[in-house]
């Protein structure tokens, strides 16, 4: 698989989110969050600051889902990444 241009292929990471008082939020509550966490699977040919294996937070208001070789991935643009965590070397 090769991502073209400024597109990034990610795998969404399901997170358990707790409030400061320790209450676990339901998946319905979590699905309303604007930003979600994902792992970069492939970076496009014009993406230079985000590498394969990076954990990111991205804007869920954009992008789309695709089935590639029977696996579900999310395709986003580089501009939709808001935070890079756990940068790989």
Secondary structure, 3 states (H helix, E strand, C coil): CCCCCCEEEEEECCCCCECCCCCECCHHHHHCCCEEEEEEEEECCCCCCCCCCCEEEEECCCCEEEEECCEEEEEEEHHHEEEEECCCC
